[in-house]
Amino acid sequence: MILTVTPNPSLDRTYEVPALDRGEVLRATAERMDPGGKGVNVSRAVAAAGRRTVAVLPLGGAPGALVAELLAGQGIEVAPVPVAGATRSNIALAEPDGTLTKINAPGPELTPVESQSVLSAIRTHAGAAAWIACCGSLPRGLAPEWYAELVARAHLAGARIALDTSGPSLLAALRERPDVVKPNAEELAQAVGRPLATIGDALKAAEELRTYGARTVLASLGADGQLLVSDAGTYFGSAAVTAVRSNVGAGDASLAGFLTADGEGLDALASAVAHGAAAVQLPGSVMPSPADLDPSAVTVTADVPMDRPLTEPAP
């Protein structure tokens, strides 16, 4: 079982529009409503792969109830933690060329009691978990050290933990040596305090995160591929993609693919790349099923193209 923790989940509405014109009335050509949040997406991808997953979520109000209902409909076990504030609702506008404009609401502020309730729910389910995936930004009311406390508790319980967050929350948690961290290029640049222009720059930043405490770094570099840096070595993976429809949740699908392949080694990296490539070719935040994967399109190598410029350099 893979246990996911999403401290700031959301109800996500995605609208496909012909073009994004400021000040105009936009008529959507398609719409979707999905349960959202990085950990939620990981659970959705794990469930799509036919694996058991439990999602720990602080949920409040009508949006929170709808998130739980939508997840249950996808075969995901929800461990809800009732909170007083309403779960946030996010909006995404997707254009035909793959450009995505997102509006993310701040979400509710959690009280100290609600924070402890989330940790208690994690403790209740941690014993049965092969991995605990802690993902996303922290809501108001939780200090940046909250993830660090969670990692420490998980390790005391004998669980492996994967962390996908950024900024002060990531840096604070590194001292507790999370088993896997999964930054993207922008988050890598932010963590090391310098811009990244090439894949080699991203690799050096990933290695630096390991000196801070990360045991393994799985770095998503968007269209350029993914890096895996661990004690076992350094590897680069990429996949051919015919058309990008939406990149919402692609990194989360990658993490799910990595963890369902046991979270280490070349097979796990190949699975991560395949899941990420499949996700960007699906609408909204739809998570890929095994039928959507194309392992033959994936290339994994120890020969990292150090001098290759990033398609989207990280400032």
Secondary structure, DSSP 4 states (H G I P E B T S, - for coil): -EEEE-SS-EEEEEEE-S---TTS----SEEEEEEESHHHHHHHHHHHTT--EEEEEEE-HHHHHHHHHHHHHTT-EEEEEE-SSPPEEEEEEE-TTS-EEEE----PBPPHHHHHHHHHHHHHHHTT-SEEEEESPPPBT--TTHHHHHHHHHHHTT-EEEEE--HHHHHHHHTT--SEE--BHHHHHHHHTS-EEEHHHHHHHHHHHHHHT-S-EEEE-GGG-EEEEETTEEEEEEE--S-----TTHHHHHHHHHHHTTTSHHHHHHHHHHHHHHHTTSSTTPPPPGGG--GGGEEEES---TTPEEEEEE-
